[in-house]
């Protein structure tokens, strides 16, 4: 019990020493006030318990009653050298100068200034420290994610390699050829305004972003949006740096004291507080805090610029990324919600920090915003010449990889990986004609059956469908025909005409309307016309494979000397026509004589054949120009007559692996037409051969050339 009085006396002595020190600080503060500001009377309270314990901290806090602001105390702040003065001439007010005052805002960075403030409980200080640590940690996490994930360029050499592999393995593969539009997948992906790609949506979306980024819109392209986003992001960071700078200037202007002085205006019921002095330790803490804040803003700006430039070229992504960056920069404002209530009260009631004296520099404007904006403009110019230029170059390279060069071809490979190439539109049919073909309308009517028109067919009124259906195994039947080549498809189509090599227009409802709906897409020397029977299709037989499929009998597919030489299955004539009884009967009745060239060149059948032959053989010449031996091939065919057979064989002798045989219709391994032997029996060795009738017919020769019974 004897030690307790001595402890109490010692404690009271320490308190008296601190009170004396506080009086000296207040006295120094009052001496620093300008004349006319009125004396200040310091008041303080203390008690045993928590208040006394907090007084033992390194810094001291004093609450001083100040006189209410009035005319004689308007300029009590030493940092203010000018004020608003009345203008007698105008009867209003004239602004002589406005002070550069800085207010603490509702930000965790500003609240962290009061970490270690003696008037705060230890739990409140720990909470501020924890919140500041969370703020720094969140910023570091974002910087790490940005560096390791978002700063990787989207268009890398690896991506360009994958795009090239897509074009090699997918874009031109015949598996993805669209027979309806006669296009390769590359054509459909690279021309989205003309075609709809049914697959490779990822590649299509990437190409769309590429076109938007480097499009013809000029300042309205996505690349311009990226520059605007960089500017706005830079201005956001500049605002943060200016705010940090202003706060540092305000802190440096505060008088130095042995502790943090918070003054309360008398008669104001505590609604207004003023930070009137700051100790060296807290000044150093605030300096470190603001340096950390400025460094964080600058590093965020650098990483954010990389994020905006490299991560995506999509307009939507760039906008969302810019918004996300601003959210990261305002994490401190979001965490301010958790700041202790006492700190919020101090920040809300605290008057603006004083500004440095400006009496000697009234005419000097504040150049900081201009300097920051100039620096930002230079930074964006550097990014334009470096990061954005690299992105633009790689984007252009990606576009070239996907869509440059030849697009209109497809290829296939055999088991030996040998590559075989074909044009996607071998006949060069204009896209307008392909789109006008009746197949699109037929499919659309199947989707909407109510749009199928009514009409009279076969003496009764009914819906005029254009699509063919099957009663048995419909899926297998459709799949077989969809994957069939032209000879097989022509043969399978005869199932609907009732018998092999039979006309269907006028007999089959679907065939009649499909022909009439398709003639708008046909651009022939002799215009196609609507037809009620195959007789109306006759004028198109020499130009249209569809005409020969729908009307093989009328088009002469079963006539060895008919008006069409394109009677092979590859040109639409069903194979059954060459084996039909009608073909055999006509071939048996053909004379075993050969007109001379001078007479044959005026024969209507020979003249028609010459034009058709020249058009077909020109396709071969385009693919293999080294075997071209005539400029006007139609005239050569007419003038030589049956002499075209030895002329052709001698001209391309040694250029082909297999010998051609025009007599049987084989002109080239890729081209088979109708045989010439029915019109040229002498040149084909039919006359004088010891053969029976069956042997002559099997050789394609006229039956009258038979010499054996």
C-alpha positions in Angstrom: 0.0 0.0 0.0 3.0 2.3 0.5 3.9 2.1 -3.2 0.4 3.3 -4.5 0.7 7.0 -3.3 4.2 7.2 -4.9 2.8 5.8 -8.2 -0.1 8.2 -8.2 2.2 11.2 -7.6 4.5 10.2 -10.4 1.6 9.8 -12.8 0.2 13.3 -11.9 3.7 14.8 -12.4 3.8 13.3 -15.9 0.4 14.7 -16.7 1.4 18.1 -15.5 4.5 18.0 -17.7 2.4 17.1 -20.7 -0.2 19.8 -19.9 2.7 22.4 -19.7 4.0 21.2 -23.0 0.5 21.5 -24.5 0.3 25.1 -23.2 3.5 25.9 -24.9 2.3 24.5 -28.3 -0.9 26.5 -28.1 1.1 29.6 -27.2 3.3 29.1 -30.2 0.1 28.7 -32.3 -1.4 31.9 -31.0 1.8 33.8 -31.7 1.6 32.6 -35.3 -1.9 34.2 -35.8 -2.0 37.5 -37.7 -3.0 40.7 -36.0 -6.7 41.2 -35.4 -7.4 37.5 -35.3 -8.2 37.8 -31.6 -6.7 35.7 -28.8 -7.5 32.1 -28.4 -8.1 30.5 -25.0 -6.9 27.0 -24.8 -9.2 24.5 -23.0 -8.7 20.8 -22.4 -10.0 18.1 -20.3 -8.5 15.0 -18.9 -9.4 12.1 -16.7 -8.1 8.9 -15.5 -8.9 5.8 -17.6 -8.9 5.6 -21.3 -8.4 9.4 -21.9 -5.3 9.4 -19.6 -3.9 6.4 -21.3 -4.3 7.9 -24.7 -2.5 11.0 -23.5 0.5 8.9 -22.9 1.0 8.4 -26.6 3.7 10.3 -28.5 1.3 12.8 -30.1 -1.0 15.2 -28.2 -4.3 16.6 -29.3 -5.7 20.0 -28.2 -9.2 21.3 -28.7 -9.1 25.2 -28.8 -12.1 27.5 -29.0 -11.8 29.9 -31.9 -13.8 33.1 -32.3 -16.7 32.9 -34.8 -15.8 34.1 -38.2 -16.6 37.8 -38.7 -15.4 40.9 -40.6 -12.4 41.3 -38.3 -11.4 37.7 -38.5 -12.0 37.0 -42.2 -8.3 36.6 -42.9 -7.2 34.7 -39.8 -5.6 32.0 -42.0 -2.0 32.8 -42.8 -2.2 31.0 -46.1 -4.9 33.3 -47.4 -3.6 36.6 -48.9 -6.7 37.6 -50.8 -10.4 37.3 -50.5 -13.7 38.2 -52.1 -14.2 42.0 -52.0 -17.3 44.0 -52.8 -17.5 45.8 -56.1 -19.2 49.2 -55.5 -19.6 49.9 -59.2 -21.5 46.8 -60.0 -23.2 46.4 -56.7 -22.1 42.8 -56.5 -18.9 40.9 -55.7 -15.5 40.8 -57.4 -13.2 37.8 -57.1 -9.7 39.1 -56.4 -8.3 35.6 -55.8 -9.5 32.3 -54.5 -7.3 30.1 -52.3 -6.2 26.7 -53.4 -7.7 24.8 -50.6 -7.7 21.0 -50.2 -10.4 19.0 -48.5 -10.1 15.5 -47.2 -12.4 13.2 -49.1 -14.3 10.1 -48.3 -11.4 7.9 -49.3 -9.5 5.2 -47.4 -6.3 6.9 -48.4 -7.4 10.1 -46.7 -8.8 8.3 -43.7 -5.4 6.5 -43.3 -3.9 9.9 -42.4 -5.4 9.4 -38.9 -3.8 6.1 -38.2 -2.2 6.4 -34.8 -4.3 9.5 -33.9 -4.4 9.6 -30.1 -8.1 10.3 -29.9 -8.9 7.0 -31.6 -9.3 3.8 -29.8 -6.7 1.1 -30.5 -9.4 -1.0 -32.2 -10.2 1.8 -34.6 -6.5 2.2 -35.4 -6.2 -1.5 -36.1 -9.3 -1.4 -38.3 -7.8 1.5 -40.4 -4.5 -0.5 -40.7 -6.4 -3.6 -41.8 -8.4 -1.7 -44.4 -5.3 0.0 -45.8 -3.7 -3.4 -46.0 -6.7 -4.8 -47.8 -6.7 -1.9 -50.2 -3.0 -2.4 -51.1 -3.5 -6.2 -51.4 -6.5 -5.8 -53.7 -4.4 -3.4 -55.9 -1.5 -5.9 -55.9 -3.8 -8.8 -56.9 -5.3 -6.8 -59.7 -1.8 -5.8 -60.9 -0.7 -9.5 -60.8 -3.7 -10.7 -62.7 -3.3 -8.0 -65.2 0.4 -8.8 -65.7 0.1 -12.5 -65.9 -3.2 -12.8 -67.7 -4.4 -9.6 -69.4 -1.1 -8.2 -70.6 -0.5 -11.1 -73.0 -1.2 -9.9 -76.6 -4.3 -11.5 -78.1 -2.7 -11.7 -81.5 0.5 -13.7 -81.1 2.5 -15.7 -83.6 0.9 -18.8 -82.1 -2.6 -17.4 -83.0 -1.5 -16.6 -86.5 -0.2 -20.2 -86.8 -3.6 -21.5 -85.6 -5.5 -19.3 -88.1 -3.3 -20.6 -90.9 -3.9 -24.2 -89.8 -7.7 -23.4 -89.7 -7.5 -22.3 -93.3 -5.4 -25.3 -94.4 -7.4 -28.0 -92.6 -10.9 -26.5 -92.5 -11.4 -23.4 -94.6 -10.9 -25.2 -98.0 -11.7 -28.7 -97.0 -14.3 -30.2 -99.4 -16.1 -31.7 -96.3 -17.3 -28.1 -95.6 -18.2 -27.2 -99.2 -21.7 -25.8 -99.5 -23.2 -27.0 -102.8 -26.2 -24.7 -102.4 -24.1 -21.5 -102.5 -21.1 -23.2 -104.4 -18.6 -21.7 -101.9 -15.8 -22.9 -99.7 -16.0 -22.3 -95.9 -13.3 -19.7 -96.3 -15.5 -17.7 -98.8 -18.4 -17.8 -96.4 -16.4 -16.8 -93.3 -14.5 -14.0 -95.2 -17.6 -12.6 -96.8 -20.1 -12.3 -94.0 -22.2 -9.7 -95.8 -22.8 -12.2 -98.7 -22.9 -15.6 -97.0 -23.8 -17.1 -93.6 -21.2 -19.4 -92.2 -22.9 -22.4 -90.6 -19.8 -23.3 -88.6 -16.5 -21.8 -87.3 -18.4 -19.2 -85.3 -15.3 -18.5 -83.3 -13.3 -17.7 -86.4 -16.2 -15.7 -87.8 -16.5 -13.6 -84.6 -12.7 -13.0 -84.5 -12.7 -11.8 -88.2 -15.7 -9.5 -87.4 -13.7 -7.9 -84.6 -10.6 -7.6 -86.9 -12.7 -5.8 -89.5 -14.2 -3.5 -86.9 -10.8 -2.7 -85.4 -9.1 -1.9 -88.7 -12.2 -1.0 -90.7 -12.9 1.8 -93.1 -14.9 3.8 -90.5 -11.8 6.0 -89.8 -12.2 7.8 -86.4 -15.3 5.6 -85.7 -13.4 2.3 -85.8 -12.6 0.2 -82.7 -9.0 1.3 -82.8 -10.1 4.9 -82.3 -12.3 3.8 -79.4 -9.2 2.2 -77.8 -7.4 5.6 -78.0 -10.4 7.4 -76.4 -10.4 4.8 -73.6 -6.7 5.4 -73.0 -7.4 9.1 -72.8 -10.2 8.7 -70.3 -8.2 6.2 -68.2 -5.3 8.6 -68.2 -7.5 11.6 -67.2 -8.8 9.4 -64.3 -5.3 8.7 -63.1 -4.3 12.4 -63.6 -7.2 13.4 -61.3 -5.9 11.0 -58.7 -2.4 12.4 -59.0 -3.6 16.0 -58.7 -5.6 15.1 -55.7 -2.5 13.5 -54.1 -0.4 16.5 -55.0 -3.0 19.0 -53.5 -3.2 17.0 -50.3 0.6 17.0 -49.9 0.8 20.7 -50.5 -1.9 21.2 -47.9 -0.1 19.1 -45.3 3.2 20.9 -46.0 1.5 24.2 -45.3 0.4 23.2 -41.8 2.5 24.6 -39.0 4.9 22.2 -37.4 4.1 21.3 -33.8 4.9 18.6 -31.3 1.6 16.9 -32.0 -1.5 16.9 -34.2 -3.6 20.0 -33.4 -7.3 19.8 -34.2 -9.0 23.2 -33.4 -12.7 23.6 -32.8 -14.5 26.9 -33.5 -16.2 28.2 -30.4 -20.0 28.6 -30.5 -20.1 26.2 -33.4 -21.1 23.1 -31.3 -18.3 21.2 -32.8 -19.7 21.3 -36.3 -16.5 22.7 -37.7 -12.9 21.4 -37.1 -9.6 22.7 -38.3 -6.3 20.9 -38.6 -4.0 23.6 -37.3 -0.8 21.8 -36.7 1.0 18.5 -37.5 4.0 16.8 -35.9 7.0 15.6 -37.8 6.2 12.0 -37.3 2.7 12.3 -38.7 4.0 14.5 -41.5 6.5 11.8 -42.5 3.7 9.2 -42.3 1.4 11.3 -44.6 4.3 11.8 -47.0 4.9 8.0 -47.2 1.2 7.4 -47.6 0.8 9.9 -50.4 3.9 8.5 -52.1 2.4 5.0 -52.0 -0.9 6.4 -53.3 0.8 8.2 -56.2 3.0 5.2 -57.0 -0.1 2.9 -57.0 -1.9 5.2 -59.4 1.1 5.4 -61.8 1.6 1.6 -61.8 -2.1 1.1 -62.3 -2.0 3.5 -65.3 0.9 1.6 -66.9 -0.8 -1.8 -66.4 -4.2 -0.4 -67.4 -2.8 0.9 -70.7 -1.3 -2.5 -71.4 -4.7 -4.0 -70.5 -6.6 -1.7 -72.9 -4.2 -2.1 -75.7 -3.5 -5.8 -75.8 -6.2 -7.8 -74.1 -9.0 -7.4 -76.6 -9.9 -5.7 -79.9 -13.7 -5.9 -79.3 -15.4 -2.6 -78.9 -17.6 -4.0 -76.1 -14.6 -5.5 -74.3 -12.7 -2.2 -74.5 -15.6 -0.3 -72.9 -16.0 -2.9 -70.1 -12.2 -2.9 -69.5 -12.1 0.9 -69.2 -15.0 0.8 -66.6 -13.3 -2.1 -64.7 -10.1 0.0 -64.5 -11.9 2.9 -62.9 -13.5 0.6 -60.4 -10.1 -0.7 -59.4 -8.9 2.9 -58.9 -11.8 3.6 -56.6 -11.4 0.6 -54.3 -10.3 3.0 -51.6 -13.7 4.8 -51.9 -15.6 1.5 -51.6 -13.7 0.5 -48.5 -14.4 3.9 -46.9 -17.7 2.5 -45.9 -15.9 0.3 -43.2 -13.9 3.3 -41.8 -14.6 3.9 -38.1 -17.4 6.4 -37.4 -15.2 8.7 -35.4 -12.8 9.1 -38.4 -15.7 9.8 -40.7 -16.9 12.5 -38.4 -13.5 14.2 -38.3 -13.3 14.1 -42.2 -16.8 15.4 -42.6 -16.3 18.3 -40.1 -12.8 19.2 -41.1 -12.3 22.5 -42.8 -10.2 22.6 -46.0 -6.4 22.5 -45.5 -4.8 25.9 -46.0 -3.0 26.6 -49.2 0.6 28.0 -49.6 0.8 31.8 -49.7 0.1 33.2 -53.1 0.7 36.9 -52.5 3.8 36.9 -54.6 2.4 34.8 -57.5 -1.1 36.1 -58.1 -0.5 36.5 -61.8 0.9 33.0 -62.2 -1.8 30.5 -63.3 -1.9 26.9 -62.1 -0.1 25.0 -64.8 -0.3 21.6 -63.3 -3.4 20.4 -65.2 -1.9 21.5 -68.5 1.4 19.8 -67.7 -0.3 16.6 -66.7 -2.5 16.7 -69.9 0.6 17.4 -72.1 2.4 14.4 -70.4 -0.7 12.3 -71.0 -0.9 13.3 -74.6 2.8 12.4 -75.1 2.2 9.0 -73.4 -0.7 8.2 -75.7 1.4 9.2 -78.7 4.1 6.8 -77.6 1.5 4.0 -77.1 0.1 4.8 -80.6 3.6 4.3 -82.1 4.4 1.2 -80.1 1.7 -1.0 -78.5 -1.2 0.1 -80.7 0.9 -0.1 -83.8 2.0 -3.6 -83.0 -1.6 -4.6 -82.4 -2.7 -3.0 -85.7 0.1 -4.9 -87.5 -0.8 -8.2 -86.0 -4.5 -7.7 -86.6 -3.8 -6.9 -90.3 -1.6 -10.1 -90.4 -4.4 -12.1 -89.0 -6.8 -10.7 -91.6 -4.4 -11.6 -94.4 -3.9 -15.1 -92.9 -7.6 -15.8 -93.0 -8.7 -14.2 -96.2 -5.9 -13.2 -98.5 -5.1 -15.0 -101.7 -7.5 -17.4 -103.5 -10.7 -18.3 -101.6 -12.8 -20.0 -104.2 -11.5 -23.5 -104.2 -11.8 -26.7 -102.2 -9.5 -29.7 -101.9 -9.5 -33.3 -100.9 -6.9 -35.8 -100.0 -6.5 -39.5 -100.7 -5.1 -42.1 -98.3 -1.6 -41.2 -99.5 -2.2 -37.5 -98.6 -2.1 -36.5 -102.2 -4.0 -33.3 -102.6 -6.7 -32.7 -105.3 -8.0 -29.2 -105.9 -11.2 -28.0 -107.6 -12.8 -24.5 -108.0 -15.7 -24.1 -105.7 -17.7 -22.7 -108.6 -16.3 -24.5 -111.6 -18.8 -23.2 -114.1 -18.4 -19.6 -112.9 -22.1 -19.1 -112.2 -22.7 -15.6 -110.9 -23.7 -15.4 -107.3 -26.9 -13.6 -108.2 -27.9 -16.6 -110.3 -27.0 -19.1 -107.5 -29.1 -17.1 -105.0 -32.0 -16.9 -107.4 -32.1 -20.7 -107.8 -35.4 -22.3 -106.6 -33.8 -24.4 -103.9 -33.9 -21.6 -101.4 -37.5 -20.9 -102.0 -38.3 -24.6 -101.8 -36.7 -24.9 -98.4 -38.4 -21.8 -97.2 -41.8 -23.1 -98.3 -41.1 -26.3 -96.3 -40.4 -24.2 -93.3 -43.7 -22.3 -93.8 -46.1 -24.6 -95.6 -48.8 -22.0 -95.6 -46.8 -20.0 -98.2 -47.0 -22.8 -100.8 -49.3 -21.5 -103.7 -52.3 -23.3 -104.9 -52.6 -24.2 -108.6 -54.1 -26.6 -111.1 -52.0 -29.7 -112.0 -53.3 -32.9 -113.5 -56.8 -31.5 -113.7 -57.2 -30.7 -110.0 -56.4 -27.8 -107.7 -53.7 -28.5 -105.2 -50.6 -27.0 -103.5 -47.7 -26.7 -105.9 -44.8 -28.1 -103.9 -41.3 -28.0 -105.1 -39.8 -30.6 -102.7 -39.6 -34.3 -103.1 -40.6 -36.7 -100.3 -40.2 -40.4 -99.7 -42.6 -42.9 -98.3 -40.1 -45.4 -97.1 -36.7 -44.8 -95.4 -36.9 -41.1 -95.9 -33.7 -40.2 -94.0 -31.6 -42.8 -95.8 -33.0 -41.7 -99.2 -32.3 -38.0 -98.5 -28.8 -38.7 -97.2 -28.0 -40.9 -100.3 -29.0 -38.2 -102.7 -27.4 -35.4 -100.7 -24.0 -37.1 -100.9 -24.3 -38.3 -104.5 -22.3 -37.0 -107.4 -24.0 -35.8 -110.5 -24.2 -39.1 -112.4 -25.6 -40.9 -109.4 -28.0 -38.1 -108.6 -29.3 -38.1 -112.2 -29.8 -41.9 -112.0 -31.6 -41.7 -108.7 -33.9 -38.9 -109.8 -35.5 -41.2 -112.3 -37.3 -42.9 -109.4 -39.7 -40.0 -109.5 -40.3 -40.1 -113.3 -41.7 -43.6 -113.3 -39.2 -45.3 -115.6 -35.5 -44.8 -116.7 -34.8 -41.9 -119.1 -38.3 -40.4 -118.8 -39.4 -36.8 -119.0 -40.8 -35.4 -115.7 -41.8 -31.8 -116.4 -45.6 -31.8 -117.0 -45.8 -35.3 -115.4 -44.3 -34.7 -111.9 -45.7 -31.7 -110.0 -42.4 -30.9 -108.1 -40.4 -31.0 -111.3 -42.7 -28.6 -113.2 -42.8 -25.9 -110.6 -39.1 -26.2 -109.7 -38.1 -25.6 -113.3 -40.4 -22.6 -113.7 -39.1 -21.1 -110.4 -35.5 -21.6 -111.4 -35.5 -20.0 -114.8 -34.9 -16.6 -113.3 -31.4 -17.7 -112.3 -30.5 -19.0 -115.8 -28.4 -16.8 -118.0 -28.3 -18.6 -121.3 -27.8 -17.5 -124.9 -31.4 -18.6 -125.5 -33.5 -17.4 -122.6 -35.3 -20.1 -120.6 -39.1 -19.8 -120.5 -41.8 -21.3 -118.2 -42.9 -24.6 -119.4 -46.0 -26.8 -118.9 -44.2 -29.8 -120.5 -40.7 -30.7 -121.6 -41.3 -29.3 -125.0 -40.9 -25.8 -123.4 -37.6 -26.9 -121.9 -36.1 -28.0 -125.3 -34.4 -24.7 -126.0 -32.4 -25.0 -122.8 -31.2 -28.5 -123.2 -27.8 -27.5 -124.6 -27.1 -25.1 -121.7 -28.7 -26.6 -118.6 -27.9 -29.8 -116.8 -31.2 -29.4 -114.9 -33.0 -29.4 -118.2 -31.3 -32.7 -119.2 -32.1 -34.3 -115.8 -35.8 -33.2 -115.9 -36.3 -33.9 -119.6 -33.7 -36.5 -120.8 -35.8 -37.8 -123.6 -36.6 -34.4 -125.1 -33.0 -33.2 -124.7 -31.7 -36.2 -126.8 -30.0 -38.1 -124.0 -31.3 -41.3 -125.7 -30.5 -40.2 -129.3 -26.9 -40.9 -130.5 -27.2 -38.1 -133.1 -29.4 -35.8 -131.1 -29.0 -32.0 -130.7 -26.8 -32.3 -127.6 -23.3 -33.8 -127.3 -23.4 -33.4 -123.5 -25.1 -36.8 -123.1 -22.7 -38.3 -120.6 -23.8 -38.8 -117.0 -21.4 -36.2 -115.9 -23.5 -33.6 -117.6 -26.9 -34.6 -116.3 -28.1 -37.3 -118.7 -29.1 -40.4 -116.8 -26.9 -43.4 -117.5 -30.0 -45.4 -118.2 -30.5 -43.4 -121.4 -27.4 -44.8 -123.1 -28.7 -48.4 -122.3 -32.3 -47.7 -123.2 -34.1 -49.5 -126.0 -34.7 -46.2 -127.7 -31.0 -45.4 -127.9 -30.2 -48.8 -129.3 -33.0 -48.6 -131.9 -31.8 -45.2 -133.1 -28.1 -46.3 -133.2 -29.1 -49.4 -135.2 -30.9 -47.2 -137.8 -28.0 -44.8 -138.3 -26.4 -45.0 -141.8 -22.8 -46.3 -142.0 -21.7 -43.3 -144.0 -19.6 -40.3 -143.0 -20.3 -36.9 -144.6 -17.2 -35.0 -145.8 -16.1 -32.0 -143.8 -17.4 -29.5 -146.3 -20.8 -31.0 -145.9 -20.7 -31.8 -142.2 -19.8 -28.2 -141.1 -23.3 -27.1 -142.2 -25.1 -30.0 -140.5 -27.3 -28.6 -137.7 -26.4 -31.3 -135.3 -22.6 -30.9 -136.0 -22.9 -27.1 -135.6 -24.7 -27.5 -132.3 -22.1 -30.0 -131.2 -19.2 -27.8 -132.1 -20.4 -25.0 -129.7 -21.1 -27.4 -126.9 -17.8 -29.1 -127.4 -15.8 -25.8 -127.4 -17.5 -24.7 -124.2 -16.7 -28.0 -122.4 -13.1 -28.3 -123.7 -12.4 -24.7 -122.7 -12.8 -25.7 -119.1 -10.0 -28.3 -119.6 -7.8 -25.7 -121.3 -8.1 -23.4 -118.4 -7.1 -26.2 -116.0 -4.3 -27.5 -118.3 -3.3 -24.6 -120.6 -0.3 -26.6 -122.0 -2.6 -28.8 -124.1 -4.5 -25.9 -125.8 -4.2 -26.4 -129.5 -6.9 -24.0 -130.9 -8.0 -20.5 -130.3 -11.5 -20.7 -131.9 -12.2 -24.4 -131.1 -15.8 -24.3 -132.3 -14.6 -23.2 -135.8 -11.9 -25.9 -135.7 -14.4 -28.5 -134.8 -16.7 -27.5 -137.6 -14.0 -27.1 -140.3 -12.3 -30.4 -139.6 -15.5 -32.4 -139.4 -14.7 -36.0 -138.4 -11.0 -35.1 -138.9 -11.2 -33.6 -135.4 -10.7 -37.1 -134.1 -7.1 -37.7 -135.4 -6.3 -34.0 -134.9 -7.1 -34.2 -131.2 -5.3 -37.5 -130.7 -2.1 -36.3 -132.4 -2.2 -32.9 -130.7 -2.2 -34.2 -127.1 -0.2 -37.4 -127.8 2.3 -37.9 -125.0 0.7 -35.2 -122.8 -1.7 -37.5 -121.0 -1.2 -40.7 -119.1 -4.1 -42.3 -120.9 -4.9 -42.1 -124.6 -8.1 -40.2 -125.5 -10.9 -41.8 -127.5 -13.3 -39.2 -129.0 -15.1 -42.0 -130.8 -16.4 -43.3 -127.5 -16.7 -39.7 -126.0 -13.5 -39.7 -123.9 -11.7 -36.5 -124.8 -9.7 -36.2 -121.6 -9.6 -38.1 -118.3 -11.7 -35.3 -116.9 -14.1 -34.9 -119.8 -16.4 -37.4 -121.3 -19.1 -36.4 -123.8 -21.4 -38.2 -126.2 -19.6 -40.6 -128.7 -18.7 -39.3 -132.2 -18.9 -42.8 -133.7 -22.6 -42.5 -134.7 -21.7 -39.5 -137.0 -18.1 -40.5 -137.9 -18.2 -44.3 -138.5 -15.3 -44.3 -141.0 -13.0 -42.3 -138.7 -13.9 -44.5 -135.8 -13.3 -47.8 -137.8 -16.9 -48.9 -137.7 -17.2 -49.4 -141.5 -15.4 -52.4 -142.9 -15.1 -54.1 -139.5 -16.2 -57.7 -139.3 -18.8 -57.4 -136.5 -22.3 -58.5 -135.8 -25.0 -56.0 -135.1 -24.7 -56.5 -131.4 -20.9 -56.0 -131.6 -21.4 -52.8 -133.6 -23.9 -51.4 -131.1 -21.7 -52.3 -128.2 -18.8 -50.4 -129.9 -21.1 -47.4 -130.3 -21.2 -47.8 -134.1 -24.2 -47.6 -136.4 -26.0 -50.9 -136.7 -25.9 -50.7 -140.5 -22.1 -51.2 -140.4 -22.6 -54.8 -139.3 -21.1 -57.2 -141.8 -21.8 -60.5 -140.0 -25.2 -61.9 -139.3 
